[in-house]
Each structure stands twice: as structure tokens, then as C-alpha cells.
Amino acid sequence: MRLSRKVAVVTGAAKGLGRAFCLGLAREGARILAVTRKDLENLEQTIQLIRSQGGEAELFQADVAVEGDTGAMAREAIRKFGRIDILLNNAAIYDGIKRKPFNEIDLAEWDLVMNVNVKGAFLSTRAVFPFMKEQGYGKIINLASEVFFTGSTGFAHYVASKGGIIGLTRALAVELGPHHICINCIAPGFTDTEASRGLADVSKYDISKTPLRRLEQPEDLVGAAVFLASPESDFITGQTLLIDGGRAMH
């Protein structure tokens, strides 16, 4: 197992991509602290699924946009497992966003998207940093999006937030590198999750522009996350891996 006895904190872990990441990391031996802001019922299901496959997992409720919550999250991981090796910043505002012209976006919604999607990753990283620095090793994985490369009509705040994540990742790669902490991005394409189904009819998604000719599934991202969390990627930092079936290339 590539992540045997490692400890991973995964935010936005109640369902969708977060659940898939938790299960994938756990299959490789990682012990999981699964985190959500409010969806505790689904988070419980994530924990039970991990345990049913023989993994070790605990849950924690936290709002990643609140500094006190992210600090408590990191301390809980230390209390439960004794260390933090991996942080996967998956929590984001996506579900429920309605497409609208940029000049009609409510400013409160703009602030919410930025607070969770960018500030949340910033605060979570800052919370785990002292522990990773002390042990002289760590892996941080941020979630960007294909829309950073392609744009998306009516989603200006979401697209901007994912650009912010890529910028944050590059800046922190320079600062964290001397402490042997690697930080990278995964950028999914449009993926068949509960959140995506709330935005559109996924069965009507045009796959003709995707070279692999199918809709992306959460499990398609797991291999990249495991790789970036493992020692196999110890000389990779500040990078963004686009996983979208070849729809956008860079």
C-alpha cells in the first residue's frame, strides 16, 4: 500500500469527489479525517464505507472559511492519529450556484464562493502547516477546475476562485518547498456528481468534445490524488494536473 499508516485530512468529504478521495486514499492505507461543514448524515456514510473496506476513519465538522474551525480540524487529526501527512482541500461552493451574467452576481454570493473556495484552502493549509513543518514532510492537494483553462459562461465567481487556487498553489509551493512539503492541484472536468446533477442534466452533456468520449466519474480523479499524496511524487510541486479526458489541453 502506497499510503500505509499515513494520515489524510479531506475536506468536503460527505459525498461526491470528497467521498471518492476518502475511499481511494483509505484503500492505499491512509487513515482519514473526513471533514464537512453541515452534511453530517452523508459524512457518516463516508466513514462507514471506509470502515467497511477495512479502513480507519473519523469524522469532524468544520467550516473551512473559519480560522478557528480549521485550527480545531488540524488539532483533531493530531489528537486522533498523531500526525498529518496529507491535506486534500476539496471543500468548495459549487452545488446550488445559478448561472448568471457577471454583472448580476450577488456580491454576497461572490464573497461566499471566494471565502470557501480560496480562503478555505488557505486557512486549511495554514492550520496543518506547523505539524507538517515539524515532521519535515507533507503533501497538499488542492482542487482547481477545467473551467480555469476554458472559462464558463455565467460562472465568473467560480472560475475566478479556481484561478485563485492555482495561484495560491504556485505561491505556496515556493514557501513550503524548503520544508519538504509538496503542494499541487488537480483540475477536474465536468464530473457526474450530486452537485453537477443539481446544475444540469448530466445525461445531455456533450461528450463529443472529449477525446475519451464519456462523462467523467469521481473515481477518474482518485489515481491522481493517490499519486500526488504518495512518495512517488516527492519531486513534484506547484503543478496543476488537468483530468478531463483530454477536453482541454495545456
Backbone as a ProteinNet text record, in pm:
[ID]
protein_1_A
[PRIMARY]
MRLSRKVAVVTGAAKGLGRAFCLGLAREGARILAVTRKDLENLEQTIQLIRSQGGEAELFQADVAVEGDTGAMAREAIRKFGRIDILLNNAAIYDGIKRKPFNEIDLAEWDLVMNVNVKGAFLSTRAVFPFMKEQGYGKIINLASEVFFTGSTGFAHYVASKGGIIGLTRALAVELGPHHICINCIAPGFTDTEASRGLADVSKYDISKTPLRRLEQPEDLVGAAVFLASPESDFITGQTLLIDGGRAMH
[TERTIARY]
83	0	86.7	56.1	142.4	129.6	19.8	-1.5	-17	43.4	27.4	61.1	-36.3	-23.8	-10.6	-21.2	-24.2	-158.9	-162.9	-285.9	-326.3	-450.5	-501.7	-623	-621.4	-737.8	-802.3	-930.1	-1002.2	-1122.4	-1126.7	-1240.9	-1346.7	-1469.3	-1577.8	-1597.8	-1593.2	-1582.8	-1715	-1827.4	-1954.6	-2001.9	-1973	-2020.5	-1940.3	-1979.1	-1916.6	-1767.4	-1693.2	-1547.9	-1482.8	-1528.2	-1467.8	-1476.8	-1594	-1609.5	-1518.5	-1513.6	-1427	-1280.4	-1235.9	-1098.2	-1072.6	-1166.3	-1150.7	-1136.3	-1223.5	-1220.1	-1091.8	-1049.8	-928.3	-803.1	-791.4	-675.5	-675.4	-793.6	-803.5	-765.5	-802.4	-765.8	-615.1	-544.3	-397.9	-335.1	-418	-365.5	-370.2	-417.3	-421	-532.8	-506.8	-608.9	-670.3	-801.4	-872.9	-944	-923.6	-1012	-1098.8	-1226	-1319.5	-1396.6	-1399.4	-1449.9	-1563.5	-1666.5	-1772	-1820.3	-1888.8	-1943.1	-2078.7	-2166.1	-2302.1	-2365.5	-2312.5	-2377.3	-2331	-2364.5	-2314	-2371.1	-2495.3	-2555.6	-2477.3	-2445.9	-2367.3	-2223	-2169.8	-2034.1	-2026.6	-2128.1	-2135.2	-2130.9	-2199.3	-2197.6	-2057.1	-1987.7	-1849.6	-1763.3	-1778.2	-1699.7	-1731.5	-1858.9	-1898.2	-1846.4	-1846.2	-1793	-1643.2	-1570.9	-1427.1	-1404.2	-1477.7	-1460.6	-1502.5	-1603.6	-1649.6	-1545	-1453.8	-1346.2	-1217.2	-1230.9	-1117.6	-1032.5	-1078.3	-1000.5	-1030	-949.7	-962.4	-1000	-1107.7	-1154.4	-1231.6	-1222.4	-1300.1	-1358.9	-1465.6	-1527.6	-1508.1	-1520.8	-1508.9	-1591.3	-1662.4	-1742.8	-1667.1	-1650	-1576.9	-1616.7	-1616.4	-1633.9	-1495	-1448.1	-1310.1	-1286.8	-1393.9	-1378.8	-1362.3	-1363	-1349.9	-1217.8	-1130.9	-997.2	-1001.5	-1091	-1099.8	-1136.6	-1222.3	-1262.8	-1147.7	-1071.2	-960.8	-851.8	-829.4	-733.6	-778	-907.2	-961	-953.7	-974.8	-964.5	-825	-723.3	-585.7	-553.4	-597.3	-570.4	-641.8	-761.7	-834.9	-762	-705.7	-628.2	-508.2	-442.5	-328.5	-375.5	-485.7	-538.1	-577.3	-640.6	-688.3	-576.8	-486.6	-392.1	-245.1	-215.6	-78	4.4	-46.7	30	-64.2	-15.7	-88.4	11.7	-12	77.1	20.3	-113.9	-180.9	-297.9	-309.3	-428.5	-485.1	-612.4	-678.8	-790.3	-764.6	-858.4	-964.9	-1069.9	-1175.9	-1299.2	-1319.5	-1440.3	-1452.1	-1572.1	-1593.5	-1742.5	-1775.8	-1911.4	-1927	-2013.3	-2041	-2188.6	-2231.9	-2372.3	-2462.1	-2561.3	-2658	-2627.6	-2509.2	-2478	-2564.3	-2626.5	-2706.9	-2628.4	-2627.2	-2556.1	-2624.1	-2544.4	-2597.6	-2483.7	-2515.1	-2410.3	-2329.4	-2202.5	-2114	-2166	-2232.1	-2279.3	-2411.7	-2461.6	-2581.5	-2553.2	-2428.2	-2392.8	-2406.6	-2480.6	-2496.1	-2361.3	-2327.2	-2195.6	-2178.7	-2286.5	-2277.4	-2242	-2297.5	-2263.9	-2118.8	-2074.4	-1932.7	-1842.9	-1871.5	-1789	-1792.5	-1908.9	-1920.5	-1834.6	-1842	-1762.2	-1613.4	-1570	-1428.1	-1385.7	-1471.3	-1437	-1416.1	-1504.7	-1492.6	-1386.9	-1394.6	-1311.1	-1163.9	-1136.6	-997.2	-949.8	-1022.3	-982.3	-983.9	-1079.1	-1086.7	-961.5	-912.3	-789.1	-669.6	-667.7	-561.4	-558.2	-675.4	-680.8	-650.8	-699.6	-673.6	-525.1	-463.6	-319.4	-242	-281.6	-213.2	-229.2	-343.9	-368.5	-281	-259	-178.5	-29.4	6.6	147.7	240.5	208	302.7	335.6	238.9	259.9	341.4	314.4	395.1	537.8	551.5	684.8	765.4	700.9	771.5	820.6	740.2	781.8	868.4	878.1	964.9	914.1	779.9	724.4	574.4	520.8	375.8	336	210.8	153.7	20.1	5.5	-119	-170.2	-298.3	-360.9	-481.2	-480.9	-591.3	-676.8	-803.5	-893.8	-916.3	-866.9	-894.7	-1007.8	-1006.7	-1111.4	-1069.2	-1121.4	-1100.7	-1145.8	-1247.1	-1300.8	-1198.2	-1093.3	-987.5	-923.4	-912.9	-847.4	-942.8	-1071.5	-1166.8	-1266.2	-1280.5	-1387.4	-1520.5	-1622.4	-1755	-1857.2	-1949.3	-2047	-2134.3	-2144.2	-2231.9	-2174	-2046.3	-1981.3	-1857.9	-1861.7	-1741.5	-1679	-1761.1	-1705.1	-1641.5	-1703.7	-1648	-1517.5	-1518.1	-1396.8	-1283.4	-1314.5	-1212.8	-1157.3	-1243.8	-1196.8	-1100.5	-1125.7	-1037.5	-905.2	-908.6	-783.3	-704.6	-777.4	-712.3	-644.6	-707.2	-648.4	-517.1	-514.5	-390.6	-281.8	-317.4	-219.4	-169.1	-260	-221.6	-128	-158.5	-75.1	66.6	80.4	213.9	290.8	221.5	288.2	334.6	248.2	283.1	387	393.3	497	635.4	651.4	780.4	808.1	704.2	723.7	735.5	663.4	661	772.4	827	931.7	1048.3	1102.9	1216.5	1185	1056.8	1017.3	978.8	1009.9	980.1	830.2	752.8	608.2	575.5	511.2	470.9	324.2	292.1	153.2	123.4	17.9	-19.6	-170.6	-214.7	-357.7	-401.6	-525.1	-597	-708.9	-723.7	-827.7	-922	-1036.6	-1132.3	-1208.1	-1258.2	-1358.6	-1496.5	-1599.3	-1736.3	-1755.4	-1790.8	-1792.6	-1932.7	-1969	-2101.6	-2107.5	-2144.4	-2162.6	-2301.9	-2338.2	-2467	-2476.3	-2367.2	-2366.7	-2385.7	-2318.4	-2332.5	-2474.2	-2534.8	-2672.3	-2769.6	-2732.2	-2815.6	-2805.4	-2698.4	-2676.4	-2728	-2723.7	-2756.8	-2800	-2859.2	-2891.3	-2764.4	-2695.1	-2564.7	-2576.1	-2694.3	-2711.6	-2705.5	-2723.3	-2720.5	-2585.1	-2488.5	-2356.7	-2293.4	-2241.3	-2183.9	-2044.6	-2038	-1908.6	-1831.3	-1888.2	-1820.9	-1691.9	-1682.4	-1561.6	-1457.2	-1490.4	-1398.8	-1337.3	-1205.7	-1144.6	-1176.9	-1193.5	-1222.8	-1370.6	-1452.7	-1592.6	-1678.8	-1660	-1751.2	-1748.7	-1847.4	-1857.4	-1764.7	-1697.3	-1604.4	-1680.4	-1619.7	-1673.6	-1578.5	-1627.7	-1538.8	-1417.3	-1435.3	-1324.4	-1211.5	-1242.2	-1138.2	-1030.5	-1059.9	-965.7	-882.9	-923.3	-862.7	-716.3	-685.6	-547.3	-450	-489.5	-402.9	-384.8	-492.7	-482.2	-389.4	-402.7	-314.5	-169.6	-145	-9.2	48.2	-28.8	21.2	34.9	-36	-24.8	87.9	142.1	238.7	383.1	479.1	620.7	662.5	580	612.9	619.3	557.7	554.5	636	737.4	813.2	893	908.8	980.7	888.3	759.3	659.9	589.6	596.4	525.1	490.6	382.7	338.8	270.3	233.8	179.5	27.4	-33.1	-176.6	-197.1	-257.9	-283.4	-428.7	-449.6	-582.3	-633.3	-746.1	-802.7	-943.4	-954.5	-1084.5	-1106.3	-1033	-1049.8	-994.9	-910.3	-848.7	-929.3	-1033.6	-1122.1	-1047.9	-966.2	-878.8	-735.8	-644.4	-505	-414.5	-312.4	-218.3	-81
-119.9	0	125.3	216.9	333.9	437.4	433.3	534.1	468.8	356.8	281.7	366.6	377.2	447.8	598.1	652	796.7	849.6	977.7	1040.2	1148.1	1138.9	1233.8	1307.2	1438.5	1521.8	1558.5	1524.2	1550.4	1637.7	1757.1	1846.7	1823.8	1863.3	1840	1692.8	1612.3	1466.7	1392.9	1464.7	1398.3	1313.2	1357.5	1283.8	1328.7	1280.6	1324.1	1298.7	1398.1	1383.8	1357.2	1427	1410.2	1267.6	1206.8	1066.8	975	997.4	915.1	927.6	1048.8	1068.3	993.2	1005.4	935.9	786.1	728.8	584.6	542.5	621.6	587.8	596.2	700.5	714	603.9	571.4	466.9	330.8	302.9	174.9	158.3	271.4	266	271.6	261.6	250.1	375	487.4	612.1	607.4	668.6	691	828.2	835.2	951.1	1029.1	1162.4	1252.1	1318.1	1278	1327	1444.9	1554.3	1681.4	1734.3	1788.3	1859.8	1975.6	2070.5	2184.4	2151.3	2083.7	2063.9	1929.2	1859	1736.8	1615.3	1613.3	1508.9	1371.8	1367.3	1237.5	1166.2	1239	1178.6	1154.9	1239	1216.3	1086.3	1058.2	930.2	813.7	827.5	721.9	703.3	815.5	806.9	728.2	758.7	688.6	540.4	505	364.4	290.8	356.5	293.3	266.8	361.7	341.4	223.2	220.6	112.4	-22.3	-23.1	-148.8	-212.2	-129.6	-184.8	-204.7	-198	-226	-106.3	14.7	134.4	194.4	294	363.7	508.3	556.4	691.3	748.7	881	956.5	1076.6	1132.3	1249.3	1372.3	1488.3	1614.8	1719.5	1801	1907.7	2039.5	2104.3	2230.9	2311.3	2441.7	2535.1	2584	2545.8	2577.3	2726.7	2805	2950.4	3020.7	2943.3	2998.2	2949.9	3043.3	3007.7	2918.3	2948.7	2865.9	2722.5	2703	2567.5	2490.1	2555.1	2482.6	2449.5	2538.7	2507.5	2387.4	2383.9	2270.2	2142.4	2153.1	2037.4	1975.6	2058.8	2008.9	1946.4	2010.8	1955.7	1823	1809.2	1683.2	1570.6	1599.3	1497.7	1452.3	1547.9	1513.9	1433.3	1473.2	1402.1	1258.4	1240.7	1108.1	1018.8	1077	994.3	1025.5	1139.2	1169.9	1243.6	1263.2	1330.8	1371	1454.3	1488.4	1480.7	1389.8	1372.7	1432.3	1432.8	1471	1562.4	1670.1	1754.5	1761.3	1725.3	1735.4	1839.1	1955.8	2068.3	2054.4	1980.6	1953.6	2041.5	2093.1	2170	2291.4	2310.5	2423.6	2450.6	2574.8	2612	2588.8	2497.1	2461.7	2425.3	2336.6	2295	2416.2	2435	2542.1	2673.9	2688.3	2811.7	2820.5	2933.6	2955.6	3040.6	2997.1	3073.3	3208.9	3311.7	3445.2	3534.3	3638.9	3729.4	3785.6	3814.1	3856.4	3980.1	4069	4193.6	4176.5	4052.8	4024.3	3932.8	3894.1	3808.3	3888.3	3832.9	3896.9	3901.6	4015.2	4030.2	3939	3909.8	3816.8	3677.5	3638.6	3508.1	3506.1	3616	3626.6	3603.9	3672.8	3661	3519.3	3455.7	3319.3	3222.9	3233.7	3146.2	3165.8	3290.8	3318.4	3272.2	3292.2	3253.7	3104.4	3026.3	2881.3	2826.5	2864.2	2801	2840.8	2965.1	3011.2	3027.6	3107.1	3127.8	2996.9	2908	2780	2696.1	2690.5	2615.9	2682.5	2816.3	2891.7	2863.3	2872.2	2851.6	2706.2	2611.8	2470.8	2439.5	2495.3	2475.5	2538.7	2658.2	2725	2646.8	2579.9	2505.6	2381.2	2312.5	2188.9	2216.3	2333.6	2362.8	2340.3	2387.5	2367.2	2220.2	2133.2	1991	1926.7	1965.9	1915.5	1968.8	2094.4	2153.5	2080.9	2050.4	1983	1845	1773.3	1639.9	1642	1759.9	1775.4	1706.8	1697.4	1629.2	1651.2	1662.3	1673.1	1682.9	1646.6	1656	1729.5	1833.9	1910.4	1907.1	1873.6	1863.9	1956.8	2050.3	2144.6	2106.1	2143.4	2116.4	2244.7	2244.5	2353.8	2306.7	2344.6	2303	2330.7	2248.8	2272.5	2411.5	2466.9	2596.9	2708.8	2689.5	2790.2	2804.7	2694.3	2693.8	2731.7	2708	2725.4	2838.6	2885.7	2979.3	2906.6	2973.6	2913.6	3025.5	3035.7	3144	3141.6	3256.2	3268.8	3219.7	3184.1	3127.9	3208.7	3340.1	3421.3	3403.2	3398.9	3387.1	3250.7	3145.5	3011	2996.5	3042.1	3034.6	3114.3	3234.8	3317.1	3249.4	3182.5	3115	3002.3	2931.9	2820.9	2873.1	2989.6	3054.4	3095.4	3142.6	3177.3	3057.5	2941.9	2819.9	2785.7	2798.7	2768.6	2868.8	2997.5	3096.8	3071.3	3036.7	3005.9	2886	2785.5	2664.8	2698.4	2779.9	2813.9	2897.6	2992.2	3074.8	2990.4	2900.6	2820.1	2712.8	2669.5	2573.2	2629.8	2760	2825.3	2834.2	2867.5	2883.3	2750.8	2649.9	2523	2427.9	2449.6	2360	2338	2443.2	2422.3	2331.3	2312.6	2224.6	2085.2	2058.1	1926.8	1898.6	2003.6	1992	2022.5	1928.2	1945.5	1986.9	2079.6	2124.2	2132.7	2064.6	2056.5	2066.4	2084.5	2093.7	1978.1	1936.5	1853	1939.4	1937.3	2016.7	1923.2	1890.6	1802.8	1876	1798.4	1848.8	1831.6	1852.1	1834.3	1687.6	1664.9	1529.5	1494.7	1369.5	1321.5	1304.3	1410.7	1409	1460.3	1447.2	1500.7	1650.1	1722.6	1867	1899.8	1826.5	1851.7	1823.2	1718.4	1685.5	1794.4	1868.4	1978.8	2099.6	2103.6	2216.3	2190.1	2062.8	2031.9	1886.3	1854	1715.8	1651.9	1573.6	1520.7	1425.5	1366.5	1274.4	1346.9	1479.4	1558.3	1627.6	1598.5	1661.6	1618	1712.9	1686.4	1625	1494.2	1425.7	1424	1478.8	1475.4	1556.8	1654.3	1735.2	1673.9	1560.1	1489.6	1372.2	1371.8	1263.6	1123.1	1108.1	974.7	939.4	1033.3	1008.5	950.9	1002.2	966.5	1075.9	1071.4	1167.9	1126.6	1223.7	1196.3	1150	1052.4	999.8	1035.2	1045.1	1078.6	987.5	859.8	765.1	794.3	870	904.2	994.1	1057.8	1151.5	1087.4	969	910	873.3	816	774.6	890.5	1005.1	1123.2	1170.1	1166	1208.5	1116.7	987.4	892.3	917	937.5	964.4	1089.4	1198.2	1322.9	1315.9	1223.1	1205.3	1111.7	1040.7	934.5	981.2	902.9	937	935.4	877.3	873	1013.1	1110.5	1247.5	1344.2	1293.8	1377.4	1489.8	1487.1	1595.2	1672.1	1670.6	1743.8	1842	1970	2069.7	2190.5	2257.8	2377.3	2349.5	2224.1	2185.8	2169.5	2179.4	2156.2	2045.7	1936.7	1821.5	1826.4	1847.8	1858.8	1719.1	1682.1	1547.3	1563.7	1559	1586.2	1505.7	1395.7	1314	1374.9	1479	1542.8	1657.2	1699.6	1804.6	1937.6	1972.3	2089.7	2041.6	2096.2	2051.3	2171.5	2151	2260.5	2203.4
0	0	0	-89.5	-108	2.6	80.4	184.7	322.1	340.9	465.3	587.6	679.5	807.6	793.2	672.7	657.4	707.6	740.5	788	689	641.8	543.6	598.2	586.2	616.6	483.9	468.6	343.3	374.6	315.2	337.9	229.9	260.6	166	138.3	245.1	231.4	238.3	245.2	269.7	151.9	29.9	-87.7	-208.7	-326.1	-449.9	-455	-502.2	-514.6	-379.9	-275.5	-144.2	-94.4	-111.4	-69.5	-150.6	-282.1	-367.1	-325.6	-293	-248.2	-116.7	-23	105.6	85.5	5.2	-17.3	-88.6	-186.4	-260	-175.1	-94.8	-6.8	99.1	151.3	253.2	196.5	72	10.1	1.4	-5	-10.5	128.6	232.9	368.9	452.6	396.1	473.5	577	690.9	792.3	764.4	769.9	716.4	826.4	827.1	898.7	792.2	786.4	685.9	743.2	668.6	720.8	632.6	697	626.5	712	648	722.3	782.9	706	757	721.5	622.7	574.8	654.8	781.6	870.6	838.1	791	758.4	648.3	541.7	434.3	476	563.7	612.7	691.6	770.4	842.6	743.5	631.8	531.4	473	449.9	402.7	500.2	628.9	731.5	731.2	723.1	724.9	601.7	487.2	366.1	379.6	437.1	458.4	552.1	660.4	758.5	701.7	614	555.8	464.1	411.6	329.7	410.8	543.1	630.7	665.1	629.1	655.6	791.2	826.3	954.3	925.9	987.7	958.2	1075.2	1088.6	1185.4	1112.8	1167.8	1106.2	1193.1	1128.3	1200.4	1126.8	1203.4	1145.6	1154.1	1039.7	1037.3	915.1	930.2	820.3	781.4	662.8	625.7	607.2	597.9	583.5	717.4	826.9	962.5	1022.4	1056.9	1103.8	1227.7	1321.3	1440.8	1409.7	1310.5	1271.7	1208.8	1121.6	1057.4	1157.7	1254.3	1360.2	1441.9	1475.8	1550.5	1468.5	1339	1249.2	1253.5	1242.2	1245.9	1381.6	1487.2	1621.3	1642	1583.7	1595.6	1523.7	1407.9	1336.5	1419.3	1483.4	1569.2	1690	1748.2	1865.6	1831.9	1716.2	1676.9	1624	1545.4	1470.9	1497.2	1561.4	1599.1	1496.4	1376.6	1272.6	1158.9	1066.6	944	828.9	737.7	622.4	495.1	483.7	359.4	391.9	317.7	322.8	182.5	168.7	39.8	51.5	-7.8	0.5	-108	-74.8	-170.9	-149.2	-28.4	2.5	-89.7	-144.8	-235	-249.1	-279.4	-316.1	-465.8	-500.5	-640.2	-654.2	-567.2	-566	-537.5	-619.5	-595.8	-663	-722.5	-793.8	-919.8	-940	-1059.4	-1159.2	-1282.3	-1384.8	-1407.2	-1411.3	-1439.8	-1489.7	-1565	-1612.3	-1495.2	-1520.2	-1412.9	-1341.5	-1415.7	-1355.7	-1280.8	-1276	-1198.6	-1079.2	-1061.8	-948.7	-819.3	-725.2	-595.3	-524.3	-467.8	-405.9	-284.7	-215.5	-103.1	-153	-268.1	-326.1	-373.2	-434.3	-473.7	-352.4	-242.7	-122.4	-66.3	-67.9	-16.6	-97.5	-230.8	-316.3	-290.1	-280.5	-255.4	-115.7	-18.7	118.8	132.8	73.2	86	-9.7	-136.2	-238	-229.9	-192.7	-187.2	-42.8	33.9	172.6	251	218.8	287.8	268.2	145	118.3	186.5	184.8	250.6	401	465.4	610.7	648.5	570	599.9	587	484.2	466.3	581.3	620.3	731.2	861.9	877.3	1000	1010.8	898.2	904.9	893.2	845.5	818.7	937.9	1060	1170.6	1195	1176.1	1200.9	1089.4	966	854.6	861.7	899.4	912.9	1019.4	1131.5	1240.9	1199.7	1121.6	1080.7	954.9	890.8	773.9	650	636.7	520.1	516.2	395.5	380.8	235.7	209.5	75.5	84.7	4.5	-0.8	-143.7	-157.6	-289.2	-291.1	-383.6	-399.4	-520.2	-515.4	-626.7	-706.1	-827.4	-921	-1012.4	-1138.2	-1230.5	-1373.6	-1463.3	-1606	-1648.3	-1578.2	-1620.2	-1609.4	-1530.1	-1526.4	-1664	-1736.7	-1867.6	-1980.2	-1961.9	-2071	-2049.2	-1924	-1893.3	-1888.7	-1837.6	-1830.7	-1814.9	-1907.8	-1908.3	-1783.3	-1718.4	-1602.8	-1472.7	-1473.4	-1354.9	-1316.7	-1334.6	-1316.7	-1179.3	-1074.9	-940	-917.2	-967.5	-951.4	-1029.8	-1154.9	-1237.1	-1172.2	-1126	-1061.2	-936.3	-862.2	-739.9	-772.8	-883	-920.3	-975.7	-1039.2	-1076	-953.2	-851.2	-725.1	-659.9	-671	-615.1	-684.6	-816.3	-889.6	-852.1	-840.3	-797.5	-656.8	-566.2	-428.9	-424.3	-503.3	-506.6	-550.2	-652	-701.1	-598.6	-536.4	-435.4	-317.5	-270.6	-154.3	-185.8	-311.3	-347.9	-318.3	-344.9	-319.7	-169.7	-92	52.1	126.8	81	153.9	113	-7	-56.9	37.6	100.2	190.8	309.9	338.4	449.1	399.4	272.3	210.9	210.2	187	171.9	26.1	-40.4	-179.8	-185.6	-273.7	-291.2	-440	-481.7	-622.5	-637.1	-761.4	-793.7	-881.9	-860.5	-955.4	-1013.4	-1144.7	-1210.7	-1286	-1225.4	-1294.2	-1403.6	-1499	-1590.4	-1528.2	-1607.4	-1558.8	-1520.7	-1395.1	-1339.6	-1290.2	-1306.5	-1266.8	-1115.1	-1046.7	-901.2	-867.6	-741.4	-697.3	-725	-700.8	-723.6	-870.9	-958.9	-1102	-1149.1	-1094	-1133.6	-1090.5	-985.7	-942.6	-1033	-1113.1	-1203.2	-1344	-1386.3	-1525.2	-1537.6	-1651.1	-1684.2	-1739.4	-1655.6	-1695.7	-1814.5	-1835	-1947.3	-2081.4	-2078.9	-2202.6	-2223.6	-2138	-2152	-2283.5	-2358.5	-2490.7	-2476.2	-2494.2	-2481.8	-2613.7	-2719	-2849.3	-2848.1	-2754.9	-2745.1	-2652.2	-2594.2	-2503.2	-2578.5	-2602.8	-2679.2	-2628.4	-2498	-2444.7	-2451.4	-2497	-2533.3	-2420.8	-2301.6	-2192.8	-2088	-1999.8	-1890.6	-1777.3	-1720.6	-1610.4	-1486.2	-1416	-1291.1	-1176.7	-1052.1	-940.3	-929.9	-960.2	-948.4	-1046.6	-1153.4	-1250.5	-1191.2	-1079	-1016.7	-906.6	-863.6	-744.1	-766.4	-881.6	-907.3	-899.1	-953.7	-947.9	-804.7	-725.6	-586	-507.8	-529.4	-460.4	-500.2	-628.8	-676.4	-611.6	-609.5	-551.9	-400.7	-336.9	-192.1	-153	-248.6	-219.9	-238.4	-191.3	-212.2	-358.8	-445.5	-588	-649.4	-584.2	-637.5	-551.7	-484.1	-391	-456.9	-589.9	-657.3	-751.3	-718.4	-796	-703.7	-735.5	-655.6	-741.8	-706.5	-778.1	-911	-935.1	-1064.8	-1061.2	-1178.9	-1194.4	-1296.5	-1250.3	-1336.1	-1381.8	-1509.7	-1568.7	-1602.2	-1542.7	-1560.4	-1613.9	-1746.7	-1807.8	-1935.9	-1951.4	-2069.4	-2196.4	-2179.2	-2293.8	-2353.8	-2282.7	-2336.8	-2352.9	-2255.8	-2265.1	-2247.4	-2321	-2314.1	-2290	-2207.4	-2179.9	-2149.9
[MASK]
++++++++++++++++++++++++++++++++++++++++++++++++++++++++++++++++++++++++++++++++++++++++++++++++++++++++++++++++++++++++++++++++++++++++++++++++++++++++++++++++++++++++++++++++++++++++++++++++++++++++++++++++++++++++++++++++++++++++++++++++++++++++++

